[in-house]
Amino acid sequence: MGLVATAPRLPRGSGTVDLTYLAAVVEHPEVGVRMLTDIDFLRPALPGILHHHERMDGNGYPAGLSGTDIPLNARIIAVADAFDSLTTTRSYRPALDAGAAMERLIELTPDHLDPGIVAALRDSLKSSPWESTVIDDVVLQRTGDVYDHDDPEVSQQYAEWNPDAEEVASS
C-alpha cells in the first residue's frame, strides 16, 4: 500500500491523497511526451503537452515555468483543460454551465491561467455556445470519488501542497 498524506481541502471524500497517485499525476505530461515523441507531425505540440500544467505564478509542474516562459500552446491547453473539467460532471460536484465556468477561470487569472487566453475563450463562447457534459449518476457511482487533476480546485490544492520529494519517491 502506498504512503498516504493529508492534503488540504480536498473535495468530498477521505481528505487524503495517495502519494503514489500524486507522483503519477505529476509525471503524466512527461509520459505523454514520451508516447508521442516519435510521431513527426505531433513534434511541434510536444512543448504544449509537456508544460500544460505549468501555472502563470510558477507553482505548476513539471518545470515550474511562469508567465510567458510557458509555451503558448501549453497555456492554451491549460485553459481548455480547466474549462472542460469545470463544465463536466465530477463525483464531487455537478457540471458548471459555461458562464459559471468562465467566471471561475477569470478568478484564476493571472496566478494560474493566462488572462489573454481566458479572454479569447470568453470571446469565442459568444459565437459558439458550449454545452456542459453531464455524466449519468450510475457512471459516477461506479467511479467513486475520482479527482480530476485538470479541475482548477484540485489543481490549486496540488500547487499549495508540496510533499517532500523524498517522501514521494519512497512511496
Number of C-alpha atoms within 10 A of each C-alpha: 6 12 14 16 14 14 18 14 11 17 16 12 12 10 12 13 18 16 21 17 15 15 15 11 13 16 14 15 21 14 15 13 19 12 10 15 15 10 8 8 9 11 12 11 15 20 16 21 22 22 26 26 30 27 27 23 16 17 20 22 18 16 13 16 19 17 18 10 11 22 20 17 16 21 28 19 17 26 24 17 18 22 23 20 21 28 24 18 19 22 21 16 11 15 21 21 15 19 13 13 19 21 12 17 24 17 13 19 18 16 15 27 25 24 19 13 18 24 15 11 18 18 11 12 14 9 8 10 9 14 12 19 17 13 14 9 12 8 10 15 10 9 11 12 15 13 18 17 19 20 18 22 18 17 19 17 16 21 15 13 12 11 15 8 9 8 13 19 11 10 14
